[in-house]
Amino acid sequence: MLEIGAPVRKTDLSEIREKVHASERLSFEDGMKLFESNDVTGIGRLANGVRERLHGDRAYFSHKYRIYPTNVCKFRCRFCAFRVNKGDERAYEYPASEMLGELAKVDLRGVSEFHVVGGLHPDWSFEDYRDVVAKLHEAYPDVHVKAWTGVEIDHFTTLTGKSVRYVLESLREAGLGSLPGGGAEIFDWEVRRTICRTKCTGERWLEIHQTAHELGMKTNSTMLYGHVETPESKVDHMLRLRELQDRTGGFRTFIPLAFHPDNTRLKHLPRSTGAEDLKHIAIGRLLLDNIPHVMAYWVTETPEVAQVALSFGADDLDGTLVVDEEIIDAAGGSHVRGAMTKERFAEMIREAGREPVERDTDFNVIQAY
Ligand code: V47
C-alpha cells in the first residue's frame, strides 16, 4: 500500500547535471544514481536537453508492415505470451510460399519496411527462414527487409553448423537489409537464466550484432524491463551496448521495452507505471551517448506515455501498424488493436509539441509534416 508521507528519494543529480551539460560520459555509478532517484522530471529534463541537442524538435516515425510468419516456438521464455507449441490450436505458420498470397490482400502503398518477427519453429530449416527474406525482397525490392533477431541468427548457426558471418552473408544475399533489436532482453546471466534460459547468451547476442556491424549492416538494440531485473543489470546492459557501439557505430537506435505480464509465466508481476517507462527512456538517452536515436515504443508504453516520452529523451515512435501487433496484444496490451495511421501519428506528435517526420529504416527523411 502507498505510504502517505513516505520520503521521495530526490537524489542529488547536480554532478550528473554538470557532466551532461559538458557532454561528458556518464559512469556505471551515475547510471545507478539515476535509477535510485525518484526525480523523474529532473532526469527527464536532462535527457530532453540531450534529445534536443541531437534532434531539435524532430520526432520520427515510420510506415512499416510487420510480418509474423509463425507463432510456433521451441523456446519457452517466461515473459512471452505469443509463443505456442507445435500442434496447439492457436498455432499458425505462413511459410514463404503462402506469405506473398496473404500480402497481396493488403494495402502496402507507402510502406518502407517489412519488420519480420517469428518463433523458432522446430521443423523449419534455415532455407525456410531465408526464403521468407528472399521472397519479400523479390516481390518488393524497394521495401527494406528487417528480419530475424540475434536469437534467430544464433539458431540458424545451429541449424547449418556454419558461422554467424556465413549466416548473415547468406541472408544479405537473399535481401536482408538489417537486424531488429529484439532478443536482447537483459544481458546479465542471472536475470537471463530466470526469464529465458534457453535463448542465446547476452555475449552471443552482442557478438552477432558486432558481426553484422562489421559486415556493414546496421542493427537496433532493445532492453526488456519491468520483470525480475535489477538496476545493476540494466546499467550493465546499457553500458555493454555503449561499449560495442564505441567499437562499431552500427546501432541505429535503442528501444526500452516495457514488460506486459498478462498470459505470461510472470503474470503475477505488476505492469510498469508511466513514470517508470519515462525514467527508462530518459536514462537510456543519458547513458547511451553514442547511439543516435531512442525510441518510445508506443506499443509497449501506450500512445499517451509515448507522447510524453518525446520530452523525456525519445525522438522516435517506431511505426504505424498496418496489421495488429501480436506479441504485446497476446500479453494484455489491448491498445495495440487496430491500425495506427500516418495521420494519427503525425497528429499525436504535433500534440506533443514536436515536428512529425516520416523516416525510412535508416532514418532518411521520407516526409516532414
Ligand atoms: O525480444 C516479448 C519483447 C521483443 C513481451 O528493432 C515483450 O525496430 C513486453 O524487439 N511484454 C520483440 N515485451 C520486439 C522487438 C522490437 C519492437 C519494436 C521495434 C524493434 C526494432 C524491435 O518483444 C522481444 C521481447 O523483448 N517481448 N514478450 C511482453 N510480454
Boltz pocket constraint, residues with backbone or C-beta under 6 A from the ligand:
constraints:
  - pocket:
      binder: B
      contacts: [[A, 79], [A, 80], [A, 81], [A, 117], [A, 179], [A, 180], [A, 181], [A, 182], [A, 183], [A, 184], [A, 185], [A, 220], [A, 221], [A, 222], [A, 223], [A, 224], [A, 255], [A, 257], [A, 258], [A, 259], [A, 260], [A, 261], [A, 262], [A, 264], [A, 297], [A, 300], [A, 318], [A, 327], [A, 328], [A, 331]]
      max_distance: 6.0
